[in-house]
Amino acid sequence: MDLFETITARCSVRAFLGEPLPAGGLDRILEAINRAPSAGDLQAYEVYLVQDAGLKEALVHAAYEQTFIEQAPAVLVFCANPARAKRYGERGASLYCVQDATIAAAYAQLAATALGLATVWVGAFDEAKAVAALRLPEGRRPLVILPVGKPAESPAPTPRRNLDELIHRL
Ligand SMILES: Cc1cc2nc3c(=O)[nH]c(=O)nc-3n(C[C@H](O)[C@H](O)[C@H](O)COP(=O)(O)O)c2cc1C
């Protein structure tokens, strides 16, 4: 699958087979994450890999009972780490670290798709509950919960705006 096919194939999947990820698949996703760009190459984010059933259940509760999270064999939690971006002052602390973490999550989604795996970006969750559930260190801000697994559904593509409406040619 080339990049454009991968982009087209990616969709949010909210039902996962309980099967383990294919050998080496998770490592390839993690390597792809680590190639994401970041402000000043400061890499002001952290990724937590959750495979423990109890921790996944706690993430389900933090995410307002989005139960598909615990179906996935691996759940990646992308966190901003503002301390790593302090060279950039307030902009680093409030923006760059958030952008760094979210770009990395998008890389993970595309890498998983290229491997025939599925993800869904979960942004609706109680940050404090997620911090407590994972016992994250001080200063980490969880932004994205990303279950990764083999898909148990094939959703239809979701609509997009026409390019004429989206792109503003100046
Ligand atoms: C910032 C953000 C937050 C999201 N939060 C959730 C969520 O909490 N639960 C969920 O099921 N999907 C969530 N999604 C997935 C979107 O619903 C989905 O990307 C959108 O409907 C487009 O569908 P597609 O991903 O299949 O193209 C989120 C996506 C983004 C980018």
The ligand as a Tripos MOL2 file, in Angstrom:
@<TRIPOS>MOLECULE
LIG
   31    33     1     0     0
SMALL
NO_CHARGES

@<TRIPOS>ATOM
      1 C1         -9.4310   15.2140   18.0050 C.3       1 LIG1
      2 C2        -10.2650   13.9830   17.7190 C.ar      1 LIG1
      3 C3        -11.0230   13.4350   18.7350 C.ar      1 LIG1
      4 C4        -11.7700   12.2720   18.4920 C.ar      1 LIG1
      5 N1        -12.4130   11.6650   19.5380 N.ar      1 LIG1
      6 C5        -13.0820   10.5120   19.3270 C.ar      1 LIG1
      7 C6        -13.6450    9.7990   20.4150 C.ar      1 LIG1
      8 O1        -13.5100   10.1600   21.5800 O.2       1 LIG1
      9 N2        -14.3190    8.6540   20.1390 N.ar      1 LIG1
     10 C7        -14.4600    8.1770   18.8630 C.ar      1 LIG1
     11 O2        -15.0890    7.1360   18.6930 O.2       1 LIG1
     12 N3        -13.9070    8.8220   17.8060 N.ar      1 LIG1
     13 C8        -13.2140    9.9550   18.0090 C.ar      1 LIG1
     14 N4        -12.5860   10.5940   16.9650 N.ar      1 LIG1
     15 C9        -12.6700   10.0240   15.6120 C.3       1 LIG1
     16 C10       -13.5670   10.8560   14.6960 C.3       1 LIG1
     17 O3        -14.9080   10.6740   15.0730 O.3       1 LIG1
     18 C11       -13.3320   10.4500   13.2370 C.3       1 LIG1
     19 O4        -11.9820   10.6570   12.9030 O.3       1 LIG1
     20 C12       -14.2120   11.2370   12.2750 C.3       1 LIG1
     21 O5        -15.5650   10.9380   12.4880 O.3       1 LIG1
     22 C13       -13.8710   10.9530   10.8230 C.3       1 LIG1
     23 O6        -13.9880    9.5760   10.5560 O.3       1 LIG1
     24 P1        -12.7640    8.7240   10.0060 P.3       1 LIG1
     25 O7        -11.6740    8.7430   11.0560 O.co2     1 LIG1
     26 O8        -13.3000    7.3350    9.8300 O.co2     1 LIG1
     27 O9        -12.2680    9.3450    8.7480 O.co2     1 LIG1
     28 C14       -11.8140   11.7110   17.1970 C.ar      1 LIG1
     29 C15       -11.0260   12.2740   16.1910 C.ar      1 LIG1
     30 C16       -10.2410   13.3690   16.4530 C.ar      1 LIG1
     31 C17        -9.3370   13.8980   15.3500 C.3       1 LIG1
@<TRIPOS>BOND
     1     1     2 1
     2     2     3 ar
     3     2    30 ar
     4     3     4 ar
     5     4     5 ar
     6     4    28 ar
     7     5     6 ar
     8     6     7 ar
     9     6    13 1
    10     7     8 2
    11     7     9 ar
    12     9    10 ar
    13    10    11 2
    14    10    12 ar
    15    12    13 ar
    16    13    14 ar
    17    14    15 1
    18    14    28 ar
    19    15    16 1
    20    16    17 1
    21    16    18 1
    22    18    19 1
    23    18    20 1
    24    20    21 1
    25    20    22 1
    26    22    23 1
    27    23    24 1
    28    24    25 2
    29    24    26 1
    30    24    27 1
    31    28    29 ar
    32    29    30 ar
    33    30    31 1
@<TRIPOS>SUBSTRUCTURE
     1 LIG1         1 GROUP 0 **** ****
